[in-house]
Amino acid sequence: MRTAYRVETVRAAERALLARLPEGTLMSRAAAGLAAACARLLTTAPGRPADRPTRTARLYGARVALLVGSGDNGGDALYAGARLARRGAAVTAVLLAPDRAHGAGLAALRRAGGRVLTPERSSSVSSLLRSADLVVDGIVGIGGRGGLRPDAAHLAQRVAEAGVPVVAVDLPSGIDPDTGEVNGPAVRARLTVSFGTLKPGLLVDPARDRTGEVHLVDIGLGPELPPVPELAALERADVAALLPRPAAESDKYRRGVVGVAAGSARYPGAAVLCVAGALHGGAGAVRYAGPAADPVLARYPETLVSSGSPHRAGRVQSWVVGPGLGEEPAARETVADVLATEVPVLVDADGLRALDPGRLRSREAPTLLTPHAGEAAALLGTSRERVESARLAAVRELSRRYGATVLLKGSTTLIAGPDPREPVRVNLTGTPWLATAGSGDVLSGLAGSLLAAGLSPLDAASAGAWLHGLAGTLAATPPSATTVAAALPRAWAHVTGTRSGTGTPGGTGEGPALPSLPSSAFPLS
């Protein structure tokens, strides 16, 4: 599992570690990792996978520009630049605050043959950036808040205009390390090299959109960090451990039954897509209660359908309610009927608009809400723009206010449980192509089925989002909600190491052969 910690926690861990190490050890470790990452980027041949650099490539003649602020990140950049210069690169540092630059790092760069410029030499800086093969962003470290100062913002803009690949030191300058918010101009990196541990801002949009690939350098901080992080991201092994597996004595009822109350005369497709997700979520059976029984049965004859209210549909271990219900009075009655049950309930889409907050907070059984940013804004009484700019705060507040687990969909999917002491989970799989009609209905059915199979709301939402994101990557491009649902068995097989459709081990344990996945699907290295 990937974890991320707030700056305050990171600083405390660094102080504890520094007290036991010779002076300069941490910076030396960070600079070595940063220099290696820069060399890897400079010496990787075009079209070659990023983790397989050309072994015979050399750094001689490579032009590297360092953007150096006054903090430790500037020192890391200077020491890394000295290492690159000793390997033959032409390294020039642009000092934003010459009188406050890291003295020892600056001396090391000069000894290695590096050059120094200041922003006042505008034409020289512009020429440097245009001719550079790589820019190292060491302007602002993890202590930066409130956006870039005007001179730094201007320099960041010039870097963007030059179109040069950027390696960010610890995080792109201008992003908030704790929240992922971006207040004003910020550097956009191709690669971010983070030290010791990830910071939440590296995993949460809008900042995540500026980090590029994220590479973590181990500087020995792990033992000093507390066991509970601010943010956690499931990896394949974590998801594999969560997914339900039937035992020899299992039957469809022991595996769990998920109820689906979705669709309407106007939106029958929402019911079909929600059922599709539910059928691929590990439960033993799917009960459908609603007005779209005919199209559901036509597409999925294995579905158990019923007429009347959801509570008359038969025994279930979880309910999914909301997709495609519409805004008729019957929608509110359906949601109220489902919330009155004593099983876990997932509420999505139109169901969110029909919520009675008092009834929701009084439930003893757990509830999972799955809004997108617009629906979250309505639930919070704020603007969609505010939710999208402060996703971490929004998902925490939704969970606190409604006493439920919340999966906030979007370019960064976040999941928060009602216990504020638990870390928020972030999903790292997926593709922007998943922003397509009906995709959320598939996710709701999938997560609801995992609830019925016995997973907690936090785990069901996290594993469901992970599988859904992977299925979106595996589906034909451009995917539709239907093709995403169809790709779920393959995603499941990839996670569990079984052959899709057989349930038997896949030999290597790596699942079926997969196409090359884009970096956006798994952005961390």
Secondary structure in CASP SS format (residue, H / E / C, confidence):
PFRMAT SS
TARGET T0000
AUTHOR 0000-0000-0000
METHOD secondary structure of the structure
MODEL  1
M C 1.00
R E 1.00
T E 1.00
A E 1.00
Y C 1.00
R C 1.00
V H 1.00
E H 1.00
T H 1.00
V H 1.00
R H 1.00
A H 1.00
A H 1.00
E H 1.00
R H 1.00
A H 1.00
L H 1.00
L H 1.00
A C 1.00
R C 1.00
L C 1.00
P C 1.00
E C 1.00
G C 1.00
T H 1.00
L H 1.00
M H 1.00
S H 1.00
R H 1.00
A H 1.00
A H 1.00
A H 1.00
G H 1.00
L H 1.00
A H 1.00
A H 1.00
A H 1.00
C H 1.00
A H 1.00
R H 1.00
L H 1.00
L H 1.00
T H 1.00
T C 1.00
A C 1.00
P C 1.00
G C 1.00
R C 1.00
P C 1.00
A C 1.00
D C 1.00
R C 1.00
P C 1.00
T C 1.00
R C 1.00
T C 1.00
A C 1.00
R C 1.00
L C 1.00
Y C 1.00
G C 1.00
A C 1.00
R E 1.00
V E 1.00
A E 1.00
L E 1.00
L E 1.00
V E 1.00
G C 1.00
S C 1.00
G C 1.00
D H 1.00
N H 1.00
G H 1.00
G H 1.00
D H 1.00
A H 1.00
L H 1.00
Y H 1.00
A H 1.00
G H 1.00
A H 1.00
R H 1.00
L H 1.00
A H 1.00
R H 1.00
R C 1.00
G C 1.00
A C 1.00
A E 1.00
V E 1.00
T E 1.00
A E 1.00
V E 1.00
L E 1.00
L C 1.00
A C 1.00
P H 1.00
D H 1.00
R H 1.00
A C 1.00
H C 1.00
G H 1.00
A H 1.00
G H 1.00
L H 1.00
A H 1.00
A H 1.00
L H 1.00
R H 1.00
R H 1.00
A C 1.00
G C 1.00
G C 1.00
R E 1.00
V E 1.00
L E 1.00
T C 1.00
P C 1.00
E C 1.00
R C 1.00
S H 1.00
S H 1.00
S H 1.00
V H 1.00
S H 1.00
S H 1.00
L H 1.00
L H 1.00
R H 1.00
S H 1.00
A C 1.00
D C 1.00
L E 1.00
V E 1.00
V E 1.00
D E 1.00
G E 1.00
I C 1.00
V C 1.00
G C 1.00
I C 1.00
G C 1.00
G C 1.00
R C 1.00
G C 1.00
G C 1.00
L C 1.00
R C 1.00
P H 1.00
D H 1.00
A H 1.00
A H 1.00
H H 1.00
L H 1.00
A H 1.00
Q H 1.00
R H 1.00
V H 1.00
A H 1.00
E H 1.00
A H 1.00
G C 1.00
V C 1.00
P C 1.00
V E 1.00
V E 1.00
A E 1.00
V E 1.00
D C 1.00
L C 1.00
P C 1.00
S C 1.00
G C 1.00
I E 1.00
D C 1.00
P C 1.00
D C 1.00
T C 1.00
G C 1.00
E C 1.00
V E 1.00
N C 1.00
G C 1.00
P C 1.00
A C 1.00
V C 1.00
R C 1.00
A C 1.00
R C 1.00
L E 1.00
T E 1.00
V E 1.00
S E 1.00
F E 1.00
G C 1.00
T C 1.00
L E 1.00
K C 1.00
P H 1.00
G H 1.00
L H 1.00
L C 1.00
V C 1.00
D C 1.00
P C 1.00
A H 1.00
R H 1.00
D H 1.00
R H 1.00
T C 1.00
G C 1.00
E E 1.00
V E 1.00
H E 1.00
L E 1.00
V E 1.00
D C 1.00
I C 1.00
G C 1.00
L C 1.00
G H 1.00
P H 1.00
E H 1.00
L C 1.00
P C 1.00
P C 1.00
V C 1.00
P C 1.00
E C 1.00
L E 1.00
A E 1.00
A E 1.00
L C 1.00
E C 1.00
R H 1.00
A H 1.00
D H 1.00
V H 1.00
A H 1.00
A H 1.00
L H 1.00
L C 1.00
P C 1.00
R C 1.00
P C 1.00
A C 1.00
A C 1.00
E C 1.00
S C 1.00
D C 1.00
K C 1.00
Y C 1.00
R C 1.00
R C 1.00
G C 1.00
V E 1.00
V E 1.00
G E 1.00
V E 1.00
A E 1.00
A C 1.00
G C 1.00
S C 1.00
A C 1.00
R C 1.00
Y C 1.00
P H 1.00
G H 1.00
A H 1.00
A H 1.00
V H 1.00
L H 1.00
C H 1.00
V H 1.00
A H 1.00
G H 1.00
A H 1.00
L H 1.00
H C 1.00
G C 1.00
G C 1.00
A C 1.00
G C 1.00
A E 1.00
V E 1.00
R E 1.00
Y E 1.00
A E 1.00
G C 1.00
P C 1.00
A C 1.00
A H 1.00
D H 1.00
P H 1.00
V H 1.00
L H 1.00
A H 1.00
R H 1.00
Y C 1.00
P C 1.00
E C 1.00
T C 1.00
L E 1.00
V E 1.00
S E 1.00
S C 1.00
G C 1.00
S C 1.00
P H 1.00
H H 1.00
R H 1.00
A C 1.00
G C 1.00
R C 1.00
V C 1.00
Q C 1.00
S E 1.00
W E 1.00
V E 1.00
V E 1.00
G C 1.00
P C 1.00
G C 1.00
L C 1.00
G C 1.00
E C 1.00
E C 1.00
P H 1.00
A H 1.00
A H 1.00
R H 1.00
E H 1.00
T H 1.00
V H 1.00
A H 1.00
D H 1.00
V H 1.00
L H 1.00
A C 1.00
T C 1.00
E C 1.00
V C 1.00
P C 1.00
V E 1.00
L E 1.00
V E 1.00
D C 1.00
A C 1.00
D H 1.00
G H 1.00
L H 1.00
R H 1.00
A C 1.00
L C 1.00
D C 1.00
P H 1.00
G H 1.00
R H 1.00
L H 1.00
R H 1.00
S H 1.00
R C 1.00
E C 1.00
A C 1.00
P C 1.00
T E 1.00
L E 1.00
L E 1.00
T C 1.00
P C 1.00
H C 1.00
A H 1.00
G H 1.00
E H 1.00
A H 1.00
A H 1.00
A H 1.00
L H 1.00
L H 1.00
G C 1.00
T C 1.00
S C 1.00
R H 1.00
E H 1.00
R H 1.00
V H 1.00
E H 1.00
S H 1.00
A C 1.00
R H 1.00
L H 1.00
A H 1.00
A H 1.00
V H 1.00
R H 1.00
E H 1.00
L H 1.00
S H 1.00
R H 1.00
R H 1.00
Y H 1.00
G C 1.00
A C 1.00
T E 1.00
V E 1.00
L E 1.00
L E 1.00
K C 1.00
G C 1.00
S C 1.00
T C 1.00
T E 1.00
L E 1.00
I E 1.00
A E 1.00
G C 1.00
P C 1.00
D C 1.00
P C 1.00
R C 1.00
E C 1.00
P C 1.00
V E 1.00
R E 1.00
V E 1.00
N E 1.00
L C 1.00
T C 1.00
G C 1.00
T C 1.00
P H 1.00
W H 1.00
L H 1.00
A C 1.00
T C 1.00
A C 1.00
G C 1.00
S H 1.00
G H 1.00
D H 1.00
V H 1.00
L H 1.00
S H 1.00
G H 1.00
L H 1.00
A H 1.00
G H 1.00
S H 1.00
L H 1.00
L H 1.00
A H 1.00
A C 1.00
G C 1.00
L C 1.00
S C 1.00
P H 1.00
L H 1.00
D H 1.00
A H 1.00
A H 1.00
S H 1.00
A H 1.00
G H 1.00
A H 1.00
W H 1.00
L H 1.00
H H 1.00
G H 1.00
L H 1.00
A H 1.00
G H 1.00
T H 1.00
L H 1.00
A C 1.00
A C 1.00
T C 1.00
P C 1.00
P C 1.00
S C 1.00
A H 1.00
T H 1.00
T H 1.00
V H 1.00
A H 1.00
A H 1.00
A H 1.00
L H 1.00
P H 1.00
R H 1.00
A H 1.00
W H 1.00
A H 1.00
H H 1.00
V H 1.00
T H 1.00
G C 1.00
T E 1.00
R C 1.00
S C 1.00
G C 1.00
T C 1.00
G C 1.00
T C 1.00
P E 1.00
G C 1.00
G C 1.00
T C 1.00
G C 1.00
E C 1.00
G C 1.00
P C 1.00
A C 1.00
L C 1.00
P C 1.00
S C 1.00
L C 1.00
P C 1.00
S C 1.00
S C 1.00
A C 1.00
F C 1.00
P C 1.00
L E 1.00
S C 1.00
END
